[in-house]
Amino acid sequence: VDWPAAIGGARQSAGAANALGRLDRAAIDQTRLPILVPADPDLMAGARLYSFGDYYSITADRPGLGVSFTGTTSVVTLPAKSPLAVDADAPEQLTIQRTVDGQLASFVRYGVLYTVEVRCDAPADVRCRNETLVRQLTAATGNVILGQAARQAAGLGG
Protein backbone atom coordinates (compact mmCIF):
# COMPACT_ATOMS: atom_id res chain seq x y z
CA VAL A 1 0.00 0.00 0.00
CA ASP A 2 1.28 3.46 -0.88
CA TRP A 3 0.50 4.90 2.55
CA PRO A 4 1.83 8.43 1.94
CA ALA A 5 -0.48 8.81 -1.09
CA ALA A 6 -3.43 7.25 0.77
CA ILE A 7 -2.88 9.58 3.73
CA GLY A 8 -2.87 12.52 1.32
CA GLY A 9 -6.12 11.25 -0.19
CA ALA A 10 -7.67 10.92 3.26
CA ARG A 11 -6.62 14.48 4.16
CA GLN A 12 -8.24 15.76 0.97
CA SER A 13 -11.35 13.80 1.93
CA ALA A 14 -11.57 15.30 5.42
CA GLY A 15 -15.14 16.47 4.77
CA ALA A 16 -16.23 13.04 3.54
CA ALA A 17 -18.09 12.13 6.73
CA ASN A 18 -21.44 12.76 4.99
CA ALA A 19 -20.51 10.29 2.27
CA LEU A 20 -20.10 7.53 4.86
CA GLY A 21 -23.82 7.25 5.34
CA ARG A 22 -24.46 4.82 8.16
CA LEU A 23 -21.52 2.50 7.55
CA ASP A 24 -20.57 0.34 10.53
CA ARG A 25 -17.70 2.11 12.32
CA ALA A 26 -16.37 -1.20 13.70
CA ALA A 27 -16.09 -2.57 10.12
CA ILE A 28 -14.31 0.62 9.03
CA ASP A 29 -11.86 0.31 11.92
CA GLN A 30 -10.96 -3.32 11.22
CA THR A 31 -10.14 -2.66 7.53
CA ARG A 32 -6.36 -2.58 7.00
CA LEU A 33 -6.40 -0.68 3.71
CA PRO A 34 -7.70 2.65 2.44
CA ILE A 35 -11.46 2.48 1.90
CA LEU A 36 -12.68 4.31 -1.19
CA VAL A 37 -16.15 5.78 -0.79
CA PRO A 38 -18.18 7.32 -3.61
CA ALA A 39 -19.11 10.97 -3.21
CA ASP A 40 -22.82 10.24 -3.49
CA PRO A 41 -24.60 10.63 -0.14
CA ASP A 42 -27.89 9.33 -1.60
CA LEU A 43 -26.22 6.09 -2.72
CA MET A 44 -24.32 5.75 0.54
CA ALA A 45 -27.39 6.39 2.73
CA GLY A 46 -28.39 2.72 2.69
CA ALA A 47 -24.97 1.21 1.95
CA ARG A 48 -23.50 -1.64 3.96
CA LEU A 49 -19.79 -2.31 4.59
CA TYR A 50 -18.39 -5.81 5.07
CA SER A 51 -14.75 -5.97 6.19
CA PHE A 52 -12.40 -8.93 6.26
CA GLY A 53 -9.29 -7.00 7.31
CA ASP A 54 -7.35 -6.88 4.05
CA TYR A 55 -10.52 -6.97 1.92
CA TYR A 56 -13.76 -5.00 2.09
CA SER A 57 -16.98 -4.66 0.15
CA ILE A 58 -19.53 -1.87 0.23
CA THR A 59 -22.92 -2.71 -1.25
CA ALA A 60 -25.66 -0.27 -2.12
CA ASP A 61 -28.92 -0.40 -4.03
CA ARG A 62 -30.83 1.87 -6.34
CA PRO A 63 -34.15 0.96 -7.96
CA GLY A 64 -33.43 -1.94 -10.32
CA LEU A 65 -29.69 -1.70 -9.71
CA GLY A 66 -27.12 -3.07 -7.28
CA VAL A 67 -23.73 -1.45 -6.83
CA SER A 68 -20.65 -2.75 -5.02
CA PHE A 69 -17.28 -1.21 -4.26
CA THR A 70 -14.45 -3.48 -3.15
CA GLY A 71 -10.81 -3.17 -2.23
CA THR A 72 -8.15 -5.78 -1.57
CA THR A 73 -4.44 -6.06 -1.07
CA SER A 74 -4.46 -9.60 -2.48
CA VAL A 75 -3.07 -9.89 -6.01
CA VAL A 76 -3.64 -12.67 -8.51
CA THR A 77 -1.41 -12.75 -11.58
CA LEU A 78 -3.27 -13.41 -14.82
CA PRO A 79 -2.02 -16.23 -17.02
CA ALA A 80 -0.10 -15.08 -20.10
CA LYS A 81 -2.91 -16.19 -22.43
CA SER A 82 -5.73 -14.56 -20.42
CA PRO A 83 -8.54 -13.13 -22.56
CA LEU A 84 -8.64 -10.14 -20.21
CA ALA A 85 -6.29 -7.47 -21.50
CA VAL A 86 -4.97 -5.15 -18.80
CA ASP A 87 -3.42 -1.99 -20.20
CA ALA A 88 -0.59 -1.20 -17.79
CA ASP A 89 -0.33 2.28 -19.35
CA ALA A 90 -3.99 3.16 -18.72
CA PRO A 91 -4.56 5.56 -15.83
CA GLU A 92 -4.72 3.43 -12.67
CA GLN A 93 -4.65 0.35 -14.94
CA LEU A 94 -8.41 0.77 -15.41
CA THR A 95 -10.04 -2.28 -16.95
CA ILE A 96 -13.76 -2.50 -17.68
CA GLN A 97 -15.55 -5.67 -18.62
CA ARG A 98 -19.11 -6.65 -19.33
CA THR A 99 -20.61 -9.20 -16.93
CA VAL A 100 -23.74 -11.29 -17.26
CA ASP A 101 -25.86 -8.65 -15.53
CA GLY A 102 -23.79 -5.47 -15.68
CA GLN A 103 -20.33 -3.91 -15.80
CA LEU A 104 -17.19 -4.36 -13.68
CA ALA A 105 -14.39 -1.81 -13.46
CA SER A 106 -11.06 -2.73 -11.84
CA PHE A 107 -8.30 -0.26 -11.11
CA VAL A 108 -5.25 0.24 -8.91
CA ARG A 109 -4.98 3.23 -6.59
CA TYR A 110 -2.58 3.62 -3.66
CA GLY A 111 -1.15 0.21 -4.58
CA VAL A 112 -4.52 -1.42 -3.82
CA LEU A 113 -6.81 -3.24 -6.26
CA TYR A 114 -10.31 -1.75 -6.27
CA THR A 115 -13.44 -2.70 -8.19
CA VAL A 116 -16.73 -1.02 -8.91
CA GLU A 117 -19.53 -3.28 -10.09
CA VAL A 118 -23.02 -2.45 -11.28
CA ARG A 119 -25.67 -5.15 -11.65
CA CYS A 120 -29.10 -4.60 -13.18
CA ASP A 121 -32.32 -6.46 -12.54
CA ALA A 122 -33.38 -6.06 -16.20
CA PRO A 123 -30.97 -7.23 -18.92
CA ALA A 124 -32.02 -4.34 -21.20
CA ASP A 125 -31.27 -1.65 -18.59
CA VAL A 126 -28.98 0.86 -20.32
CA ARG A 127 -27.11 1.51 -17.05
CA CYS A 128 -25.60 -1.97 -17.38
CA ARG A 129 -25.42 -2.32 -21.15
CA ASN A 130 -22.80 0.40 -21.56
CA GLU A 131 -19.83 1.64 -19.51
CA THR A 132 -21.17 5.11 -18.67
CA LEU A 133 -22.46 4.45 -15.14
CA VAL A 134 -19.56 2.23 -14.03
CA ARG A 135 -17.11 4.88 -15.30
CA GLN A 136 -19.02 7.63 -13.44
CA LEU A 137 -19.02 5.64 -10.21
CA THR A 138 -15.33 4.80 -10.58
CA ALA A 139 -14.50 8.48 -11.08
CA ALA A 140 -16.66 9.38 -8.05
CA THR A 141 -14.72 7.14 -5.64
CA GLY A 142 -12.53 9.99 -4.51
CA ASN A 143 -13.21 9.92 -0.78
CA VAL A 144 -10.60 7.99 1.20
CA ILE A 145 -11.38 6.66 4.66
CA LEU A 146 -8.71 5.29 6.98
CA GLY A 147 -10.08 3.34 9.91
CA GLN A 148 -8.11 2.39 13.00
CA ALA A 149 -6.35 -0.67 11.50
CA ALA A 150 -5.40 1.28 8.35
CA ARG A 151 -4.11 4.18 10.43
CA GLN A 152 -1.96 1.75 12.41
CA ALA A 153 -0.65 0.12 9.22
CA ALA A 154 0.17 3.58 7.85
CA GLY A 155 2.15 4.41 10.98
CA LEU A 156 -0.34 7.02 12.21
CA GLY A 157 -1.32 5.22 15.39
CA GLY A 158 -4.89 4.21 16.26
Residue pairs with C-beta under 8 A, 6 or more apart in sequence:
1 33
1 34
1 73
1 110
1 111
1 112
1 153
1 154
2 110
2 111
3 110
3 153
3 154
3 155
5 110
5 111
6 34
6 110
6 112
6 144
6 146
6 150
6 154
7 146
7 154
7 156
9 34
9 110
9 142
9 144
10 34
10 144
10 145
10 146
12 142
12 144
13 37
13 142
13 143
13 144
13 145
16 37
16 39
16 143
16 144
16 145
18 41
19 37
19 38
19 39
19 40
19 41
19 44
19 143
20 28
20 37
20 44
20 145
21 41
21 44
21 45
21 46
21 47
22 45
22 46
22 47
23 37
23 44
23 47
23 48
23 49
23 58
24 48
24 49
25 147
27 49
27 50
27 51
27 56
28 35
28 49
28 51
28 145
28 147
28 148
29 147
29 148
29 149
30 51
30 53
30 147
30 148
30 149
31 49
31 51
31 53
31 56
31 147
31 149
31 150
32 53
32 54
32 73
32 149
32 150
32 153
33 54
33 56
33 71
33 72
33 73
33 112
33 150
33 153
34 71
34 109
34 110
34 112
34 144
34 145
34 146
34 150
35 49
35 56
35 58
35 71
35 144
35 145
35 146
35 147
35 150
36 69
36 71
36 109
36 114
36 141
36 142
36 143
36 144
36 145
37 44
37 58
37 69
37 141
37 143
37 144
37 145
38 44
38 69
38 137
38 140
38 141
38 143
39 140
39 141
39 142
39 143
40 137
40 140
43 60
43 62
43 67
44 60
46 60
46 61
47 58
47 59
47 60
48 58
48 59
48 60
49 56
49 57
49 58
50 56
50 57
50 58
50 59
53 149
54 72
54 73
54 74
55 70
55 71
55 72
55 73
55 74
56 70
56 71
56 72
57 68
57 69
57 70
58 68
58 69
58 70
59 66
59 67
59 68
60 66
60 67
60 68
61 67
64 120
64 121
64 122
64 125
65 118
65 119
65 120
65 121
65 125
65 127
65 128
66 118
66 119
66 120
67 116
67 117
67 118
67 119
67 137
68 115
68 116
68 117
68 119
69 114
69 115
69 116
69 137
69 141
70 114
70 115
70 117
71 112
71 113
71 114
71 115
72 112
72 113
73 112
73 113
74 113
75 113
78 84
78 86
84 95
84 97
85 95
86 93
86 95
87 93
87 94
87 95
92 107
92 108
92 109
93 106
93 107
93 108
94 105
94 106
94 107
94 138
95 105
95 106
95 107
96 103
96 104
96 105
96 106
96 131
96 134
96 135
97 103
97 104
98 104
99 117
99 119
101 119
101 120
101 123
101 128
102 117
102 118
102 119
102 120
102 127
102 128
102 134
103 117
103 118
103 128
103 130
103 131
103 133
103 134
104 115
104 116
104 117
104 134
105 115
105 116
105 117
105 131
105 134
105 135
105 137
105 138
106 113
106 114
106 115
107 113
107 114
107 115
107 138
108 114
110 144
114 141
116 134
116 137
116 138
116 141
117 134
118 127
118 128
118 133
118 134
118 137
119 128
120 127
120 128
127 133
146 154
146 156
148 158
151 157
151 158
152 158
